């Protein structure tokens, strides 16, 4: 998954204004860090997206 795809999905789930804040503030238990930190550490975006899906209700069409 490309980074742009990841952010498009985040925007679809949380809204454009809240997606970046959520990615900055919420620690993903399976990764032990926030989505923003994981991106910075080079974790694959599909792995990050799966972690996001585990902690929030993501519509099936976006999974």
C-alpha positions, 0 to 999 in steps of 0.5 A: 500500500502506498503512503497516499493510499494509507492517508486516503483511507485514514481521511475516509475513516476519521475525516481529513482534519482528525486523521492526522491528529489521530495518527499522531496521538493514538498508540497502536498496541500491536506496534507499540507506537503511533501510526505517525511514529511507525511511518517514520520508522519505516514500517510498511503502511499495510502493516500500520493500516491493519493495526488501525483496523484492529483498534477502530471500526473501519468499514469493510470496503476499506479493509 
